[in-house]
Amino acid sequence: MLPDIGVFGPYTYLVTEVIWGSIALVLLWRAHALRMAAKTIVVLYPIAYVWDWYTLTVGVFAIKLRTGVDLLGIPIEEHIFMIVVPALILGIHENLHGLSSGSNSE
């Protein structure tokens, strides 16, 4: 049985994003890939935003354990999610494959 992380109430989603975001940041820092990841996230963000806004608007999913703060029509947690997920993926990828080099690394 998984532990009940709902103890954080409306901050549950935010707390999990801070935890995973911290892991992503450490991985990107370790791989010297912060700048490369930032560029990729900036390009992906508008696509993720439209996708997220649409799926929330049509009712594909609902987020129960959130703060209730919305920004530009979607929960603030979703904006953070759209940064954390690609950052974590890129951090894992760069640590496994070490493709950052020269002008793309920090």
N, C-alpha and C positions, 0 to 999 in steps of 0.2 A: 504494500500500500504506500502511495506517495504521501509525503508530509503535506499538511494543509497550510499553504502559503497565504491563504485568505486572511490570516491574522493581521495583515497590513491594511485590511479594509479597502477603502477607495484608492489607496496608494499602492496596491499590490502590483499592478501593471508597471507603474513607475519604478518601484523598487527592483523588479526583475530586469527592467531596462538599464538601470544604473549598474547593476551587477554585471550583466552581459556586456554592456558598453565599456565598463572598466576592463574586462578581459580583452575585448577587441582593441582597446587603446594600448594595452600592454603588448599584445601580439604585434600590432603595427609598429610600435616603437622599437620592439626587439628586432623586427625585420627591416628597420630603417625605411618604412613604406608609408609614413604619415602623409606626405605630400601627394604621392601617387594615389593613395586611397581617397584623399579629399577631392582630387580632380574627378575620380570615377563617381564618387557619391554625388557631387554637384551635377554631373550629367544625368545620373539615374533618378535623382530626386523628383523632378517634374513628372516623369513617367509614373513613378510610384505614387505620387500625390494624386494624380488623376485617377489611377486605378483604385486607390484606397477610397477616395471620395465617392466614386461611382459605386463600389461594392457596399459601402456603408449606406449610401442613399437608397439603393434598391433593396436593402435588407438582407444581403448575403450573410452577414454576421453582425452580432451585437457584442459590445464590450461591457461587462458588468462591473468588474473591479477596477474602476478608473476614477480619476479626480473629478471629472465633470467639466474640466476646462477645455473649451474648444478654441481652435485657431484656424481661420480660413475654412470653416465648415467641417472640420474633423477634430477628433480628440488630440490634445497635445501629445499624448502618449504615442499616437500613431506617427506623428512627425518624428519623434525620437526613434521609433521603431524603424522608420525608413532610412535612418542614419546608422543605427546599430547593426542591423542585419547585414548590409553590404560591407560594413567595416569589419565585422566578425569573419565573414567569408573571405575577404581579402587578407585579413590578418592570418588566418589559418593557411590560406594558399601561399602567401609569401614566406611563411615559416617552413612550409613543407618543400617548396620549390626554389625559394631564394632568387626570384627573378628580378627584384629591384636592383638597379645598378646605376652608377654615375649620376646623370642629371635627373633621374626620377626619384632618387632617394634623399632623405634628410640626414 
